[in-house]
């Protein structure tokens, strides 16, 4: 593993453990320069570990330590695996995650809450997929959204 990858893993662990994220925090915690800290923050945002910049305030951290433990890379791996399992199954439930991941109810419920809080699940516990709007007209976007809703059994007739 490259030194930069190891530093990034330390940055990821640090923000999950602290529950806060900012470039200055990473600089102090890891003893790195501003440019590298900003690069890590951008990567953490891209990987949906932290939220968008809020000016001078620390960014929101989406990954929470599970079962009161300190944050760990294992928590994030479970989260990512949960998304894959739910995508394949087409719906989410604690029992599904318990069975597929070999975890208890409390941990599976926390994972579902994490998916909801990060906008990955709707109220019907269906995994949400984003519609690309680049280069499409409003009518094309609406048509694609309606098709997806019908496919997922959410919409019976057109709006």
Beta strands, then each sheet from edge to edge (+ up, - down):
end
